[in-house]
């Protein structure tokens, strides 16, 4: 199987993006895990909508990248 370097860069980029997203919402996640309230969850989504959107869509993005990798 031939490994395409551009796909490898995309995959590394997506994992790096995920690390930065979790770094961005680290305090919010820590508050939610320590004292879970729906109020804290609501304001975490309001303060970081893009980060939570990326967290929830990361499995779909990773699946699409893996499909591209298979076709090359």
Secondary structure, DSSP 8 states (H G I E B T S, - for coil): ----HHHHHHHHHHHHHHHHHHHHTHHHHHHHHHS--HHHHHHHHHH-HHHHHHHHHHHHHHHHHHHHHHH-
